[in-house]
Amino acid sequence: MENLLKNTTALARAVCQNYIDAFRKSADKNGPLIAVDATCGNGHDALWLAEVCDRVYAFDIQPEAVKTTAELLGAHNRSGKVELFCKSHADMKSRVPEKAAVIVFNLGYLPGGDKEITTHTESTLCALQAALELLRVDGLLCVTVYWGHPSGREEREAVLRWAKNLDKGIYHCVHTDMLNQPNCPPEIVLITKKKEG
């Protein structure tokens, strides 16, 4: 058994997989299973989503991230299931033409990339709001916050404040924090939509 509490990515994926499985069980009434990777980075989430969903829309502002993601998808014969955009995640509402069951974000910087290029609070908050509008009822928005970089603390605090103030009649929000781990361990914010607002 994998210890999900040792690995933030594994924990986030396990929660997402639970939602995906629930949608699959009722696929006849839900239609195609759509996912959005709001920050495709090195392509690992886009690939995983392409393996378990019908269609994926993936975003990154860095051309090298989009290229790496495209190569990874191609190497695993998943390119046809993913539409890649070299655009800000804040543009997702104008690019994704259908409701999504799962939307994932990894906030911070590209692993192995330039640590000066990070997600930014303003565009992140715009993207999160767009994600809520794209999210299906009973869908899941999963935001992993890597905040161990200079502007990370500000972004983390803004995301938590934003989530805390969402309408409790429409959304459920959960925040995970690895309480006894050093060096700004990643945190996860999970949001489900109970009904259309």
Secondary structure as GFF3:
##gff-version 3
##sequence-region A 1 197
A	DSSP	three_ten_helix	4	6	.	.	.	ID=ss1
A	DSSP	alpha_helix	8	25	.	.	.	ID=ss2
A	DSSP	alpha_helix	27	30	.	.	.	ID=ss3
A	DSSP	beta_strand	34	37	.	.	.	ID=ss4
A	DSSP	alpha_helix	44	52	.	.	.	ID=ss5
A	DSSP	beta_strand	55	59	.	.	.	ID=ss6
A	DSSP	alpha_helix	63	75	.	.	.	ID=ss7
A	DSSP	three_ten_helix	79	81	.	.	.	ID=ss8
A	DSSP	beta_strand	82	85	.	.	.	ID=ss9
A	DSSP	three_ten_helix	89	91	.	.	.	ID=ss10
A	DSSP	alpha_helix	92	95	.	.	.	ID=ss11
A	DSSP	beta_strand	100	107	.	.	.	ID=ss12
A	DSSP	alpha_helix	121	134	.	.	.	ID=ss13
A	DSSP	beta_strand	135	145	.	.	.	ID=ss14
A	DSSP	alpha_helix	152	164	.	.	.	ID=ss15
A	DSSP	beta_strand	171	176	.	.	.	ID=ss16
A	DSSP	beta_strand	187	193	.	.	.	ID=ss17
###
